[in-house]
């Protein structure tokens, strides 16, 4: 019985370790400078980003659609719908203010939007790498 419990515990640790191995990415932890940290464009997101992928955008909130939904216009002028979860306080953001946005792509058959995880006033000037 002890041996069975030992095998079960070891198996569980291996499964949990493998499942959490991909959680750590540049959007959540760690120092900057080791990955692609330059803003993407909306056209890049529409053309080749997978559902659930984390993205970094720079632009402005330009329209309010109602509820949690806003129009985001990137620095090249393309627009995409973004969702700002009501459970968080976004009052520090202003309409038409240049912001940096980190979010998760939400694609379905007919639309694509960004579920915003972080957004903050931009510290970079437009087009700076």
Short mmCIF file of the C-alpha atoms (twelve columns), coordinates in Angstrom:
data_MODEL
# 
_entry.id   MODEL 
# 
loop_
_atom_site.group_PDB 
_atom_site.id 
_atom_site.type_symbol 
_atom_site.label_atom_id 
_atom_site.label_alt_id 
_atom_site.label_comp_id 
_atom_site.label_asym_id 
_atom_site.label_seq_id 
_atom_site.Cartn_x 
_atom_site.Cartn_y 
_atom_site.Cartn_z 
_atom_site.pdbx_PDB_model_num 
ATOM 1   C CA . UNK A 1   0.000   0.000  0.000   1 
ATOM 2   C CA . UNK A 2   2.880   2.393  0.807   1 
ATOM 3   C CA . UNK A 3   4.470   1.678  -2.536  1 
ATOM 4   C CA . UNK A 4   1.196   2.417  -4.371  1 
ATOM 5   C CA . UNK A 5   0.814   5.740  -2.555  1 
ATOM 6   C CA . UNK A 6   4.421   6.635  -3.377  1 
ATOM 7   C CA . UNK A 7   3.866   5.921  -7.076  1 
ATOM 8   C CA . UNK A 8   0.646   7.924  -7.106  1 
ATOM 9   C CA . UNK A 9   2.305   10.924 -5.431  1 
ATOM 10  C CA . UNK A 10  5.259   10.821 -7.826  1 
ATOM 11  C CA . UNK A 11  2.943   10.561 -10.808 1 
ATOM 12  C CA . UNK A 12  0.886   13.490 -9.571  1 
ATOM 13  C CA . UNK A 13  4.007   15.623 -9.116  1 
ATOM 14  C CA . UNK A 14  5.159   14.832 -12.648 1 
ATOM 15  C CA . UNK A 15  1.771   15.704 -14.138 1 
ATOM 16  C CA . UNK A 16  1.481   18.963 -12.178 1 
ATOM 17  C CA . UNK A 17  5.052   19.939 -13.056 1 
ATOM 18  C CA . UNK A 18  4.490   19.311 -16.756 1 
ATOM 19  C CA . UNK A 19  1.192   21.201 -16.746 1 
ATOM 20  C CA . UNK A 20  2.658   24.294 -15.104 1 
ATOM 21  C CA . UNK A 21  5.908   24.377 -17.063 1 
ATOM 22  C CA . UNK A 22  4.499   26.667 -19.766 1 
ATOM 23  C CA . UNK A 23  2.748   29.125 -17.473 1 
ATOM 24  C CA . UNK A 24  5.801   31.312 -16.869 1 
ATOM 25  C CA . UNK A 25  6.095   33.755 -19.770 1 
ATOM 26  C CA . UNK A 26  7.371   37.273 -20.317 1 
ATOM 27  C CA . UNK A 27  3.999   38.897 -19.699 1 
ATOM 28  C CA . UNK A 28  3.765   37.774 -16.098 1 
ATOM 29  C CA . UNK A 29  7.197   37.450 -14.510 1 
ATOM 30  C CA . UNK A 30  10.872  37.923 -14.997 1 
ATOM 31  C CA . UNK A 31  13.148  40.625 -16.284 1 
ATOM 32  C CA . UNK A 32  12.585  42.408 -19.563 1 
ATOM 33  C CA . UNK A 33  14.857  42.198 -22.576 1 
ATOM 34  C CA . UNK A 34  14.733  38.480 -23.323 1 
ATOM 35  C CA . UNK A 35  11.784  38.269 -25.674 1 
ATOM 36  C CA . UNK A 36  9.757   40.065 -28.313 1 
ATOM 37  C CA . UNK A 37  8.646   43.120 -26.372 1 
ATOM 38  C CA . UNK A 38  7.860   45.424 -29.255 1 
ATOM 39  C CA . UNK A 39  4.188   46.151 -29.835 1 
ATOM 40  C CA . UNK A 40  2.330   44.069 -32.369 1 
ATOM 41  C CA . UNK A 41  -0.168  45.597 -34.754 1 
ATOM 42  C CA . UNK A 42  -3.824  44.679 -35.114 1 
ATOM 43  C CA . UNK A 43  -3.162  43.466 -38.662 1 
ATOM 44  C CA . UNK A 44  -0.482  41.064 -37.348 1 
ATOM 45  C CA . UNK A 45  -2.964  39.741 -34.803 1 
ATOM 46  C CA . UNK A 46  -5.671  39.241 -37.421 1 
ATOM 47  C CA . UNK A 47  -3.322  37.447 -39.802 1 
ATOM 48  C CA . UNK A 48  -1.403  34.998 -37.693 1 
ATOM 49  C CA . UNK A 49  -2.041  34.902 -33.966 1 
ATOM 50  C CA . UNK A 50  -3.592  31.846 -32.327 1 
ATOM 51  C CA . UNK A 51  -6.571  31.837 -30.006 1 
ATOM 52  C CA . UNK A 52  -5.372  32.229 -26.430 1 
ATOM 53  C CA . UNK A 53  -2.010  33.758 -27.352 1 
ATOM 54  C CA . UNK A 54  -0.759  36.700 -25.274 1 
ATOM 55  C CA . UNK A 55  -0.103  39.909 -27.239 1 
ATOM 56  C CA . UNK A 56  1.381   43.328 -26.551 1 
ATOM 57  C CA . UNK A 57  -0.178  46.343 -28.307 1 
ATOM 58  C CA . UNK A 58  0.338   50.086 -28.240 1 
ATOM 59  C CA . UNK A 59  -2.477  52.456 -29.111 1 
ATOM 60  C CA . UNK A 60  -5.574  54.197 -27.786 1 
ATOM 61  C CA . UNK A 61  -9.063  53.386 -26.524 1 
ATOM 62  C CA . UNK A 62  -11.223 55.301 -28.993 1 
ATOM 63  C CA . UNK A 63  -14.850 54.130 -28.609 1 
ATOM 64  C CA . UNK A 64  -17.088 52.620 -25.961 1 
ATOM 65  C CA . UNK A 65  -19.398 49.843 -27.173 1 
ATOM 66  C CA . UNK A 66  -21.131 49.215 -23.837 1 
ATOM 67  C CA . UNK A 67  -20.556 46.844 -20.961 1 
ATOM 68  C CA . UNK A 68  -16.919 45.756 -20.901 1 
ATOM 69  C CA . UNK A 69  -16.240 46.368 -24.603 1 
ATOM 70  C CA . UNK A 70  -14.193 49.141 -26.201 1 
ATOM 71  C CA . UNK A 71  -12.597 49.878 -29.542 1 
ATOM 72  C CA . UNK A 72  -8.795  49.942 -29.474 1 
ATOM 73  C CA . UNK A 73  -6.926  51.738 -32.255 1 
ATOM 74  C CA . UNK A 74  -3.272  50.780 -32.615 1 
ATOM 75  C CA . UNK A 75  -0.490  53.144 -33.682 1 
ATOM 76  C CA . UNK A 76  -0.962  52.208 -37.354 1 
ATOM 77  C CA . UNK A 77  -4.680  53.133 -37.246 1 
ATOM 78  C CA . UNK A 78  -6.177  49.614 -37.303 1 
ATOM 79  C CA . UNK A 79  -8.931  48.823 -34.798 1 
ATOM 80  C CA . UNK A 80  -9.939  45.810 -32.724 1 
ATOM 81  C CA . UNK A 81  -12.462 45.184 -29.976 1 
ATOM 82  C CA . UNK A 82  -11.038 44.816 -26.470 1 
ATOM 83  C CA . UNK A 83  -12.647 43.624 -23.260 1 
ATOM 84  C CA . UNK A 84  -11.837 45.381 -19.972 1 
ATOM 85  C CA . UNK A 85  -13.145 43.123 -17.205 1 
ATOM 86  C CA . UNK A 86  -15.541 44.945 -14.827 1 
ATOM 87  C CA . UNK A 87  -13.903 43.204 -11.851 1 
ATOM 88  C CA . UNK A 88  -10.884 45.490 -12.191 1 
ATOM 89  C CA . UNK A 89  -10.489 49.242 -11.811 1 
ATOM 90  C CA . UNK A 90  -9.533  50.786 -15.155 1 
ATOM 91  C CA . UNK A 91  -10.252 54.391 -14.116 1 
ATOM 92  C CA . UNK A 92  -6.605  55.398 -14.554 1 
ATOM 93  C CA . UNK A 93  -6.958  55.006 -18.344 1 
ATOM 94  C CA . UNK A 94  -8.286  57.865 -20.475 1 
ATOM 95  C CA . UNK A 95  -9.937  57.984 -23.877 1 
ATOM 96  C CA . UNK A 96  -7.414  58.700 -26.667 1 
ATOM 97  C CA . UNK A 97  -4.432  58.407 -24.280 1 
ATOM 98  C CA . UNK A 98  -1.500  56.377 -25.640 1 
ATOM 99  C CA . UNK A 99  -1.428  53.103 -23.684 1 
ATOM 100 C CA . UNK A 100 0.451   49.821 -23.645 1 
ATOM 101 C CA . UNK A 101 -1.879  46.847 -23.509 1 
ATOM 102 C CA . UNK A 102 -1.210  43.198 -22.730 1 
ATOM 103 C CA . UNK A 103 -4.004  40.744 -23.406 1 
ATOM 104 C CA . UNK A 104 -5.129  37.347 -24.569 1 
ATOM 105 C CA . UNK A 105 -6.505  36.828 -28.076 1 
ATOM 106 C CA . UNK A 106 -10.083 35.536 -28.171 1 
ATOM 107 C CA . UNK A 107 -10.921 34.203 -31.637 1 
ATOM 108 C CA . UNK A 108 -14.140 32.576 -32.696 1 
ATOM 109 C CA . UNK A 109 -15.601 31.824 -36.104 1 
ATOM 110 C CA . UNK A 110 -16.771 35.366 -36.872 1 
ATOM 111 C CA . UNK A 111 -14.776 37.735 -34.674 1 
ATOM 112 C CA . UNK A 112 -11.544 38.396 -32.875 1 
ATOM 113 C CA . UNK A 113 -11.060 40.464 -29.730 1 
ATOM 114 C CA . UNK A 114 -8.524  40.972 -26.972 1 
ATOM 115 C CA . UNK A 115 -9.241  40.170 -23.325 1 
ATOM 116 C CA . UNK A 116 -7.127  42.799 -21.567 1 
ATOM 117 C CA . UNK A 117 -4.974  41.534 -18.703 1 
ATOM 118 C CA . UNK A 118 -2.911  44.705 -18.164 1 
ATOM 119 C CA . UNK A 119 -3.050  48.209 -19.561 1 
ATOM 120 C CA . UNK A 120 -1.130  51.265 -18.505 1 
ATOM 121 C CA . UNK A 121 -0.195  54.689 -19.904 1 
ATOM 122 C CA . UNK A 122 2.671   54.239 -22.338 1 
ATOM 123 C CA . UNK A 123 6.186   55.173 -21.305 1 
ATOM 124 C CA . UNK A 124 7.425   54.872 -24.902 1 
ATOM 125 C CA . UNK A 125 6.937   57.231 -27.763 1 
ATOM 126 C CA . UNK A 126 5.156   55.869 -30.830 1 
ATOM 127 C CA . UNK A 127 7.410   53.793 -33.057 1 
ATOM 128 C CA . UNK A 128 10.256  53.462 -30.538 1 
ATOM 129 C CA . UNK A 129 11.866  50.057 -30.107 1 
# 
